[in-house]
Structures are given as C-alpha cells and as structure tokens.
Amino acid sequence: MSTISINWLDKIKSEILITFFRSTMSITLNRIRMLPPQAEKKLQCWIRSRHLICSGNFYIFETIDYSAIERFTESITALGGTLISVQPIDKIWMGDHRQVILYRAKASLHTPCHNLKQYWFKYGSFQTRFDPSS
C-alpha cells in the first residue's frame, strides 16, 4: 500500500514540475517576441509613415490602432528602451459617422549613436501625420 501511495505522489510531483516548467518557458518565450533587427525595421517604417517622431532621447508614437501601441512597446523593449506612457489624445472623425481615439505613446531609448536616430534625421519629420497643422 505504501509503494502505491509513493508512486502516486511521485507522479503528482512530476506533473506539477512539468506544468511549472511549461509555464516558465511560455513566460520566457512571451518576453522574447521580437529580435532587435526586426524591431528596428518596424520603427523605421513608422518613421517613414510619420507615426513616430524623435525628441531628444524620447520617441513619440501616435496611432489610432491600440494593437500598434503593443507592437511599438515590443519594438522599443527589444532595442533596450522602456515605454513611459500611453495616453488617449483626441477623437478623430473617420468618415461622416465614426470617431476613433488617437493614442500617443512616449518611450525612452537612450542610445545616442543609434542608427535609428540617424535614420530619423534623414527620413523623419518633426510632426506626426495626425497633427492638425500638417
């Protein structure tokens, strides 16, 4: 009787360890979603489309799509930066009957000689595409 209970306990312990290992691995894999070259290409695309502007060591990203904010956060994190804030700025009319929320994300990427900053100098703008003056 004691060997059956010991085997049963060992089986439960091993299942708990396997479950813990799988959850730990999924957390680790969820953190590493994007490699730095891919993140840099995404940020360059947003610079060209005037969604992303640079102000000192800060990058300001404006969009109407909240999932783009999540991708922006992943990109900044992959390059070693941090997201500072996300704020709803305004409501924008899309057509005659629909309003969407404009979000602004501010991130810090303290790399003074980074290629991304040089890329922004060459292809970027001082205003986003959602600025009323543009």
Backbone torsions as a table, in degrees:
resi	resn	phi	psi	omega
1	MET	NA	-38.5	-177.9
2	SER	-69.6	-32.7	178.7
3	THR	-69.6	-33.2	177.9
4	ILE	-67.0	-43.5	-179.2
5	SER	-68.9	-34.7	177.8
6	ILE	-66.7	-45.0	177.2
7	ASN	-61.6	-39.4	179.6
8	TRP	-64.7	-42.3	177.7
9	LEU	-66.0	-41.1	177.8
10	ASP	-62.0	-40.3	179.5
11	LYS	-63.9	-43.1	178.8
12	ILE	-64.6	-43.3	179.1
13	LYS	-61.2	-43.0	-179.4
14	SER	-67.6	-36.5	177.2
15	GLU	-67.1	-38.1	177.4
16	ILE	-64.9	-43.0	179.0
17	LEU	-64.1	-41.6	179.1
18	ILE	-64.0	-43.4	178.5
19	THR	-62.5	-43.1	178.6
20	PHE	-63.1	-43.6	-179.3
21	PHE	-62.9	-43.9	179.4
22	ARG	-63.6	-42.3	179.9
23	SER	-67.3	-38.1	177.6
24	THR	-65.2	-42.3	178.9
25	MET	-65.1	-39.9	-179.7
26	SER	-67.3	-36.2	176.9
27	ILE	-65.3	-43.5	179.1
28	THR	-63.9	-43.5	-180.0
29	LEU	-68.4	-31.9	178.0
30	ASN	-69.1	-29.7	178.1
31	ARG	-71.7	-35.6	-177.4
32	ILE	-102.2	82.5	-179.0
33	ARG	-101.4	-30.3	-171.9
34	MET	-132.1	135.0	176.6
35	LEU	-85.8	154.8	-177.1
36	PRO	-56.4	-40.6	178.2
37	PRO	-62.3	-39.0	178.4
38	GLN	-67.4	-40.2	179.4
39	ALA	-64.3	-41.5	179.6
40	GLU	-64.2	-38.7	178.5
41	LYS	-65.7	-39.7	177.5
42	LYS	-63.1	-44.9	-179.8
43	LEU	-65.5	-37.2	176.9
44	GLN	-63.2	-39.7	177.5
45	CYS	-62.7	-42.0	178.7
46	TRP	-69.4	-29.4	175.4
47	ILE	-66.9	-46.1	-179.8
48	ARG	-63.9	-36.0	-178.7
49	SER	-84.4	3.8	179.4
50	ARG	61.6	33.2	170.0
51	HIS	-90.7	-23.6	-173.5
52	LEU	-122.5	127.9	174.7
53	ILE	-125.0	161.8	-177.9
54	CYS	-115.5	138.4	176.9
55	SER	-141.0	95.4	-175.3
56	GLY	68.9	-124.5	176.3
57	ASN	-94.1	6.7	-177.7
58	PHE	-104.2	143.9	175.1
59	TYR	-117.1	128.6	-177.7
60	ILE	-112.4	124.2	-175.0
61	PHE	-119.2	126.6	178.9
62	GLU	-120.9	135.4	-179.5
63	THR	-159.1	163.3	174.7
64	ILE	-102.2	-4.4	-177.0
65	ASP	-106.4	114.0	-176.8
66	TYR	-67.7	-28.5	177.5
67	SER	-66.8	-26.0	174.6
68	ALA	-67.5	-31.8	175.6
69	ILE	-63.2	-41.1	179.2
70	GLU	-65.7	-40.5	177.1
71	ARG	-66.9	-36.7	176.3
72	PHE	-62.8	-43.2	178.3
73	THR	-61.4	-44.0	178.0
74	GLU	-61.9	-40.8	-179.0
75	SER	-65.6	-46.5	180.0
76	ILE	-63.2	-42.1	179.8
77	THR	-64.8	-38.1	179.8
78	ALA	-65.3	-27.6	178.8
79	LEU	-91.5	1.0	176.5
80	GLY	96.8	11.7	179.1
81	GLY	-98.3	-177.3	178.7
82	THR	-135.8	147.4	174.8
83	LEU	-82.3	130.8	-178.3
84	ILE	-95.0	-50.3	-177.2
85	SER	-157.2	156.0	171.2
86	VAL	-131.9	125.4	-177.3
87	GLN	-133.4	140.1	169.5
88	PRO	-76.2	125.7	-173.6
89	ILE	-96.1	-49.1	-171.1
90	ASP	-157.2	169.8	170.1
91	LYS	-108.9	134.0	-177.0
92	ILE	-116.3	138.1	177.1
93	TRP	-78.9	129.5	173.4
94	MET	-115.4	98.4	-174.6
95	GLY	82.1	-158.3	-176.5
96	ASP	-91.8	-21.9	-168.9
97	HIS	-123.7	4.3	-173.2
98	ARG	-133.5	133.8	173.8
99	GLN	-114.0	141.2	176.3
100	VAL	-124.2	157.1	-178.1
101	ILE	-90.5	133.9	175.2
102	LEU	-94.8	123.3	180.0
103	TYR	-105.4	145.2	174.7
104	ARG	-124.5	123.3	177.2
105	ALA	-110.5	137.3	178.7
106	LYS	-118.8	129.1	-178.4
107	ALA	-131.8	155.4	177.3
108	SER	-112.1	127.5	176.6
109	LEU	-134.6	92.6	-173.2
110	HIS	-87.7	78.8	174.1
111	THR	-136.0	92.2	-170.7
112	PRO	-62.4	-34.6	-177.6
113	CYS	-103.9	25.6	-177.3
114	HIS	-72.5	147.6	179.0
115	ASN	-62.0	-28.1	-177.8
116	LEU	-64.8	-39.8	178.5
117	LYS	-65.4	-42.6	177.1
118	GLN	-63.5	-37.5	178.3
119	TYR	-64.6	-39.8	178.6
120	TRP	-65.7	-39.1	177.4
121	PHE	-59.8	-37.4	-176.2
122	LYS	-80.2	-45.4	-171.3
123	TYR	-114.0	-8.5	-172.1
124	GLY	-87.2	-175.4	-178.7
125	SER	-139.5	164.6	177.3
126	PHE	-90.3	-8.2	179.4
127	GLN	-127.2	145.1	175.8
128	THR	-81.7	169.9	-179.2
129	ARG	-68.8	-15.4	-178.2
130	PHE	-96.9	0.4	177.4
131	ASP	-65.4	136.2	-177.6
132	PRO	-65.7	-25.1	-177.8
133	SER	-80.3	-10.1	-177.1
134	SER	-95.6	NA	NA
